[in-house]
Amino acid sequence: MSNTRIITSALAVAGVLLMLLADAAQARDFYRRHSGIRNIYDGGEFDENWEVVNSSVRRVQMPGQTNPTTGCHISWRSVGGFYRPPEIIEAPRLGSARAVSNYRIFYQSARNGQDRVITRIHWINASSGKLQSAIVRYNITVTDRPL
């Protein structure tokens, strides 16, 4: 193999590595951040603060995805057995929200600003079997750049 071919091959490999590193740096962008509720109890009212990147911002498409995600979701699976999907009591004004399963709430917005979604979640107490519920207010800040 000639020196020219070796140098050309090395430059090609270096170029591929640089592209992979650039993609990895972009993949570390965050499109949602939330405060997290630590303790939830029956009859309570809780505030969850979200920072969300609007759906029109270009996102990195992860391997295996057919399309990059345009919104975000929160899962309440850790609370326990939900016996029905969350109810959306107050819909957002800037974007849209929907319950996508018994445990998850999905939100997206193409406009920047302050938004709010109020939901009621329902679960079964593991020790007593009692049906329980709580209200969760999502205070959402929508921005146009990754967090």
Stockholm file with secondary structure:
# STOCKHOLM 1.0

chainA/1-147         MSNTRIITSALAVAGVLLMLLADAAQARDFYRRHSGIRNIYDGGEFDENWEVVNSSVRRVQMPGQTNPTTGCHISWRSVGGFYRPPEIIEAPRLGSARAVSNYRIFYQSARNGQDRVITRIHWINASSGKLQSAIVRYNITVTDRPL
#=GR chainA/1-147 SS CCHHHHHHHHHHHHHHHHHHHHHHHHHTCCSEEECCCSCCCTTCEEEEEEEEECTTSCCCCCTTCSSCCCSEEEECGGGCBCSSCCEEEECCSSSEEEECSSSEEEEECSSCEEEEEEEEEEEECTTTCCEEEEEEEEEEEEESSCC
#=GC SS_cons         CCHHHHHHHHHHHHHHHHHHHHHHHHHTCCSEEECCCSCCCTTCEEEEEEEEECTTSCCCCCTTCSSCCCSEEEECGGGCBCSSCCEEEECCSSSEEEECSSSEEEEECSSCEEEEEEEEEEEECTTTCCEEEEEEEEEEEEESSCC
//
